Amino acid sequence: MPVTTTIDCEKRLVIHAIEGVLAAGDFVKAIGDRVEHPDFEPGLNVLWDFSNAPEGIMPSRDLRGMLDYGRQEGHGARIGRVALLTPARTQFATASAVEKMSGSLAVEIKAFQDRDEAMRWLAGGNESGASQQSGGSEEAET
């Protein structure tokens, strides 16, 4: 499976580290693993880390389905903020598109190219969002 899920209780953070391409089934399993994790509690922030996923975020045909799954299952109501860390420029464009499509979710989602910037935002220290931290372009989970 290309997703490794860890929970940092001290930082109140779930980290989904991706390797390879994230398929819809992997996404659904990662959410289930997160919710069933013994350290999970509602309100934790989530970092989807695509730093080791050179192939991209996920096939574009799965992106809308990912957001629909989040809406239908109500997963957004159980978490805090969601950051998508996508250091590669092409991944960031896709993550930004997901951010824009996520408007009707019950969770705030933003795309980042810089890990430190994403961590500050997740901790509540940066309200500037993806467009300023990335140098110009303009979020997503579930």
The 8 nearest C-alpha neighbors of each residue, nearest first, counted from 0:
[[1, 2, 25, 3, 18, 17, 21, 19],
 [0, 2, 18, 17, 19, 21, 3, 25],
 [3, 1, 17, 16, 0, 15, 4, 18],
 [2, 4, 16, 15, 17, 5, 1, 29],
 [5, 3, 15, 14, 2, 16, 33, 29],
 [6, 4, 14, 13, 7, 15, 3, 33],
 [5, 7, 13, 12, 8, 14, 38, 4],
 [6, 8, 12, 10, 9, 11, 13, 5],
 [9, 7, 11, 10, 6, 12, 38, 39],
 [10, 8, 11, 7, 12, 6, 43, 38],
 [9, 11, 12, 8, 7, 122, 6, 43],
 [12, 10, 8, 43, 9, 7, 44, 13],
 [11, 13, 44, 7, 10, 43, 45, 6],
 [12, 14, 6, 45, 5, 44, 46, 7],
 [15, 13, 46, 5, 4, 45, 16, 47],
 [14, 16, 4, 47, 3, 48, 2, 46],
 [17, 15, 48, 3, 2, 14, 47, 4],
 [16, 18, 2, 49, 1, 52, 48, 51],
 [19, 17, 52, 1, 51, 2, 20, 16],
 [18, 20, 52, 1, 54, 17, 21, 53],
 [19, 21, 57, 54, 55, 56, 22, 52],
 [20, 22, 57, 56, 25, 19, 26, 1],
 [23, 21, 25, 24, 57, 20, 26, 58],
 [22, 24, 26, 25, 61, 27, 65, 21],
 [25, 23, 27, 26, 22, 28, 21, 29],
 [26, 24, 28, 22, 23, 27, 21, 29],
 [25, 27, 23, 29, 24, 28, 22, 30],
 [26, 28, 24, 30, 29, 25, 23, 31],
 [27, 29, 31, 25, 30, 26, 32, 24],
 [30, 28, 32, 26, 31, 27, 25, 33],
 [29, 31, 33, 27, 28, 32, 34, 26],
 [30, 32, 28, 34, 33, 29, 35, 27],
 [33, 31, 29, 35, 30, 34, 36, 28],
 [34, 32, 30, 36, 31, 35, 29, 39],
 [33, 35, 31, 36, 32, 39, 30, 40],
 [34, 36, 32, 33, 31, 37, 39, 38],
 [35, 37, 33, 39, 38, 34, 32, 6],
 [38, 36, 39, 35, 34, 40, 33, 6],
 [39, 37, 36, 40, 6, 8, 7, 35],
 [40, 38, 36, 37, 34, 33, 41, 35],
 [39, 41, 42, 43, 38, 34, 77, 78],
 [42, 40, 77, 78, 43, 39, 79, 76],
 [41, 43, 78, 79, 77, 40, 44, 11],
 [44, 42, 78, 11, 79, 12, 41, 40],
 [43, 45, 79, 80, 12, 78, 81, 13],
 [46, 44, 13, 81, 12, 14, 80, 82],
 [45, 47, 14, 82, 81, 48, 83, 15],
 [46, 48, 15, 83, 84, 14, 16, 82],
 [47, 49, 16, 84, 50, 46, 17, 15],
 [48, 50, 52, 85, 17, 51, 84, 47],
 [51, 49, 48, 52, 85, 86, 84, 53],
 [52, 50, 18, 49, 53, 17, 19, 48],
 [51, 53, 19, 18, 49, 54, 50, 55],
 [54, 52, 55, 51, 19, 50, 87, 49],
 [55, 53, 52, 20, 19, 56, 57, 90],
 [56, 54, 90, 53, 57, 52, 20, 89],
 [55, 57, 21, 20, 90, 49, 58, 52],
 [58, 56, 21, 20, 22, 55, 59, 61],
 [57, 59, 60, 61, 62, 22, 56, 20],
 [58, 60, 62, 61, 57, 63, 93, 56],
 [59, 61, 58, 62, 63, 64, 57, 23],
 [62, 60, 64, 59, 58, 63, 23, 65],
 [63, 61, 65, 59, 64, 60, 66, 57],
 [62, 64, 66, 65, 61, 67, 60, 59],
 [63, 65, 67, 61, 62, 66, 68, 23],
 [66, 64, 62, 68, 63, 67, 61, 69],
 [65, 67, 69, 63, 68, 64, 70, 62],
 [68, 66, 64, 70, 69, 65, 71, 63],
 [69, 67, 65, 71, 66, 70, 72, 64],
 [70, 68, 66, 141, 74, 67, 72, 71],
 [69, 71, 67, 73, 68, 72, 104, 66],
 [72, 70, 68, 73, 69, 67, 74, 66],
 [71, 73, 69, 74, 70, 68, 75, 67],
 [74, 72, 70, 75, 71, 76, 69, 77],
 [73, 75, 69, 77, 76, 72, 141, 78],
 [76, 74, 106, 105, 77, 73, 78, 141],
 [75, 77, 74, 105, 73, 78, 106, 79],
 [78, 76, 41, 75, 74, 42, 79, 73],
 [79, 77, 42, 43, 41, 75, 76, 44],
 [78, 80, 44, 42, 43, 106, 81, 45],
 [79, 81, 44, 107, 106, 108, 121, 45],
 [82, 80, 108, 45, 46, 140, 44, 107],
 [83, 81, 46, 109, 108, 110, 117, 84],
 [82, 84, 110, 47, 111, 46, 139, 85],
 [85, 83, 48, 111, 112, 49, 47, 110],
 [84, 86, 112, 49, 91, 90, 87, 50],
 [85, 87, 112, 50, 84, 88, 113, 91],
 [88, 86, 90, 89, 85, 91, 112, 53],
 [87, 89, 91, 90, 92, 86, 85, 112],
 [90, 88, 92, 91, 87, 93, 55, 85],
 [91, 89, 93, 87, 92, 55, 88, 85],
 [90, 92, 94, 88, 85, 93, 89, 95],
 [91, 93, 95, 89, 90, 94, 96, 88],
 [92, 94, 96, 90, 91, 95, 97, 89],
 [95, 93, 91, 97, 96, 92, 110, 138],
 [96, 94, 98, 138, 92, 97, 93, 110],
 [95, 97, 93, 99, 98, 94, 100, 92],
 [98, 96, 94, 100, 139, 95, 99, 138],
 [138, 99, 97, 139, 95, 101, 96, 100],
 [98, 100, 96, 97, 101, 138, 102, 95],
 [101, 99, 97, 98, 102, 96, 103, 66],
 [102, 100, 98, 99, 104, 103, 139, 97],
 [101, 103, 104, 100, 99, 98, 107, 105],
 [104, 102, 101, 105, 100, 70, 106, 66],
 [105, 103, 106, 101, 102, 70, 75, 69],
 [106, 104, 75, 76, 103, 107, 70, 73],
 [107, 105, 75, 104, 80, 108, 79, 76],
 [106, 108, 80, 81, 109, 105, 79, 104],
 [109, 107, 139, 81, 138, 82, 98, 80],
 [138, 110, 108, 82, 139, 98, 129, 83],
 [109, 111, 138, 83, 129, 94, 95, 82],
 [112, 110, 84, 113, 129, 117, 83, 85],
 [111, 113, 86, 85, 84, 133, 114, 91],
 [112, 114, 116, 111, 115, 117, 86, 84],
 [115, 113, 117, 116, 118, 84, 112, 111],
 [116, 114, 118, 117, 113, 119, 120, 112],
 [115, 117, 119, 113, 114, 118, 120, 132],
 [118, 116, 114, 120, 115, 119, 111, 121],
 [117, 119, 121, 115, 120, 116, 114, 122],
 [120, 118, 124, 122, 116, 121, 117, 125],
 [119, 121, 125, 123, 117, 124, 122, 118],
 [120, 122, 118, 123, 119, 117, 80, 44],
 [123, 121, 119, 120, 124, 118, 10, 125],
 [124, 122, 120, 121, 125, 119, 126, 118],
 [123, 125, 119, 120, 122, 126, 121, 118],
 [126, 124, 120, 127, 119, 123, 128, 116],
 [125, 127, 128, 120, 124, 123, 119, 129],
 [128, 126, 125, 131, 129, 132, 130, 120],
 [129, 127, 126, 130, 131, 109, 132, 125],
 [128, 130, 132, 110, 111, 131, 137, 133],
 [129, 131, 137, 136, 135, 133, 132, 128],
 [132, 130, 134, 133, 129, 135, 127, 128],
 [131, 133, 129, 134, 130, 128, 116, 111],
 [134, 132, 130, 131, 135, 129, 112, 136],
 [133, 135, 131, 132, 130, 136, 129, 137],
 [134, 136, 130, 133, 131, 137, 132, 129],
 [137, 135, 130, 133, 134, 129, 131, 95],
 [136, 130, 129, 95, 135, 138, 133, 131],
 [98, 109, 110, 139, 108, 95, 97, 94],
 [108, 140, 98, 138, 97, 109, 101, 83],
 [141, 139, 81, 108, 47, 83, 66, 82],
 [140, 69, 75, 74, 66, 139, 81, 106]]
